[in-house]
Structure formats: structure tokens, C-alpha cells
């Protein structure tokens, strides 16, 4: 099945924001649980452990990555059920992400934002987030889980092109 990339790139005074959205026919509290409760995040990203209070570190197991590594993430903000901000640093660089949820008319909109330090890796990062967000959709609606090979490298040119637009 062919997948289409969904990310948009917005340039800000602080840098660039890669934004991907998904919509769910569910209350915001239920979608919030899908992105914050360890047993539910395990279905599409990986479980986590630790004290998830702002300013604290948690450990997340990347279940859908090679060797399923554990990574440390800092909880920068947690404002249930509307905003979760996390940051991490690894061998690939710094990661600053926000999950912003809003509800209207029985539908919850999830805006996933990665604040980019630079756009050098957008060709790899964008397809990865499309994949994980589609994994979230599959975990919620019971549809088949997507195959990462349909995302990368197929979506890379789209994301690289985003970074060349001024």
C-alpha cells in the first residue's frame, strides 16, 4: 500500500518546525491516553518508565527500531490532555517534540511538532514520524500495522524538497 507523506515545514524565528497531523473520532482524553499511558504507547511507539513530571527524565523503549533500544527523554511540559513536550539527545542529534491535542465536534486533532535544530536530516526524520503516527492510527482503530519500507526511502524526496523551499 502506498502511503503519502503528511508533514509540513514551518520556519520560525527559533528555527524550523516539522508538523504532522492526525485526526481521530474520539474524545481528547482518550487520544491523550494513547500518547501518554505506557501500555498504550507500547502499541505504536514503545513503553516508557519513570516519573513523567515536567523536568524529570523517563526511559522509552523503541520497540519498532533495530535492537529495541531504551532512550532517555526529558519531560519538558505535560498539560493533560492538551500538550506534551519531550526532548532527548542521542547520536543523531537533539530531539525536541511536542504533541498538541484539540477537540471539536467529536473529533480530536493531534498536531505533532518536531522543533528542528537544522533541516539536514529531514529526509530521514519526516518519513519516520509519518510511520509512527500511522502506527498510532493502526493501534487505535485496529487496522494492519504499516510496513516501514513503504515510508523510507519512498518519502525521503518529499521531505528533502520541503527543506529546499524558501
C-alpha positions as MATLAB code, in Angstrom:
seq = 'XXXXXXXXXXXXXXXXXXXXXXXXXXXXXXXXXXXXXXXXXXXXXXXXXXXXXXXXXXXXXXXXXXXXXXXXXXXXXXXXXXXXXXXXXXXXXXXXXXXXXXXXXXXXXXXXXXXXXXXXXXXXXXXXXXXXXXXXXXXXXXXXXXXXXXXXXXXXXXXXXXXXXX';
ca = [
       0.000    0.000    0.000;
       1.364    3.394   -0.984;
       1.490    5.965    1.768;
       1.582    9.701    1.197;
       3.782   11.988    3.298;
       1.857   14.403    5.504;
       4.468   16.687    7.040;
       4.639   20.422    6.596;
       7.621   22.625    7.342;
       7.230   25.983    9.033;
      10.120   28.341    9.552;
      10.051   30.315   12.791;
      12.319   32.839   14.485;
      13.751   29.941   16.516;
      14.369   27.618   13.543;
      12.109   25.191   11.693;
       9.127   23.132   12.806;
       8.156   19.900   11.112;
       4.414   19.453   11.719;
       2.368   16.309   11.074;
      -1.303   15.932   11.964;
      -3.687   13.077   12.529;
      -7.404   13.197   13.269;
      -9.336   10.781   15.489;
     -13.057   10.296   16.094;
     -12.546   10.121   19.840;
     -12.548   12.364   22.897;
      -9.324   14.237   23.564;
      -8.852   12.361   26.860;
      -8.812    9.029   25.035;
      -6.263   10.189   22.465;
      -4.213   11.704   25.304;
      -4.158    8.283   26.976;
      -2.891    6.754   23.701;
       0.122    9.084   23.688;
       0.891    9.084   27.417;
      -0.014    5.763   29.075;
       2.874    3.231   28.883;
       0.712    0.232   27.971;
      -0.892    2.233   25.147;
       2.304    3.878   23.847;
       3.771    0.349   23.671;
       1.271   -0.442   20.898;
       2.671    2.127   18.473;
       5.984    3.539   19.734;
       7.208    1.816   22.856;
       6.572    1.601   26.579;
       8.137    4.030   28.975;
       9.023    4.090   32.654;
       9.874    6.718   35.222;
       8.348    9.850   36.722;
       6.688   11.731   33.880;
       6.515   15.053   35.711;
       7.856   18.157   33.959;
      11.610   18.470   34.421;
      12.034   14.733   35.023;
      13.597   12.051   32.841;
      11.819    8.963   31.571;
      13.158    5.958   29.682;
      11.406    4.899   26.485;
      11.917    1.582   24.760;
      11.888    1.999   20.999;
      10.061   -1.246   20.167;
       9.984   -0.653   16.427;
      13.664    0.211   15.981;
      16.554   -2.202   15.449;
      17.613   -3.815   18.735;
      14.733   -2.056   20.570;
      16.961    0.443   22.405;
      15.986    2.334   25.549;
      16.433    6.107   25.286;
      16.193    8.790   27.923;
      13.773   11.634   27.350;
      13.168   14.758   29.396;
       9.576   15.772   30.036;
       9.638   19.484   29.244;
       5.889   20.054   29.652;
       2.866   17.930   30.484;
      -0.503   19.705   30.365;
      -3.200   16.999   30.220;
      -4.985   16.497   27.915;
      -3.660   19.167   25.568;
       0.152   19.350   25.435;
       3.141   17.068   25.932;
       6.677   18.288   25.186;
       9.703   15.992   25.281;
      13.382   16.341   24.475;
      16.285   13.983   24.053;
      19.824   13.889   22.740;
      21.346   10.876   21.050;
      23.964   10.020   18.417;
      21.676   11.524   15.756;
      21.323   14.910   17.464;
      18.838   16.759   19.628;
      15.139   15.976   19.539;
      12.532   18.485   20.712;
       8.967   17.345   20.096;
       5.501   18.486   21.110;
       2.185   16.710   20.871;
      -0.677   19.214   20.791;
      -4.250   17.972   21.028;
      -7.511   19.815   20.413;
     -11.088   18.582   20.244;
     -14.043   19.876   18.276;
     -17.245   18.224   17.100;
     -16.388   14.782   18.459;
     -13.034   14.744   16.714;
      -9.575   15.143   18.233;
      -6.781   16.657   16.203;
      -3.223   15.678   17.094;
      -0.539   18.071   15.888;
       2.895   16.500   16.219;
       5.671   19.096   16.069;
       9.378   18.462   15.906;
      11.373   21.616   16.505;
      14.384   21.159   14.248;
      17.837   22.498   15.111;
      18.549   22.284   11.388;
      16.930   20.658    8.376;
      19.833   18.359    7.452;
      18.107   15.111    8.497;
      14.535   15.968    7.475;
      14.633   13.341    4.700;
      15.026   10.640    7.358;
      13.061   12.241   10.192;
       9.878   13.039    8.261;
       9.203    9.516    6.984;
       9.912    8.161   10.470;
       7.304   10.359   12.118;
       4.750    9.594    9.377;
       5.358    5.912   10.117;
       4.989    6.265   13.885;
       1.840    8.371   13.624;
       0.306    5.833   11.252;
       1.276    3.173   13.807;
      -0.737    5.195   16.352;
      -3.720    5.245   13.983;
      -3.438    1.464   13.494;
      -3.136    0.866   17.242;
      -6.279    2.897   17.857;
      -8.512    1.577   15.067;
      -7.232   -1.997   14.803;
      -6.096   -1.639   11.197;
      -2.993   -3.525    9.997;
       0.296   -2.054   11.150;
       2.194   -0.305    8.393;
       5.486   -1.522    6.981;
       8.324    0.979    7.433;
       9.652    0.116    3.965;
       6.645    1.922    2.452;
       7.793    5.127    4.198;
      11.529    5.156    3.779;
      13.161    5.780    1.384;
       9.979    6.434   -0.662;
       9.048    9.606    1.274;
      12.558   10.997    1.527;
      12.398   13.137   -1.665;
       9.204   14.836   -0.453;
      10.805   15.855    2.838;
      14.090   16.919    1.235;
      12.065   19.091   -1.147;
      10.330   20.747    1.838;
      13.707   21.854    3.152;
      14.749   23.416   -0.169;
      11.703   25.705   -0.358;
      12.270   29.182    0.978;
];
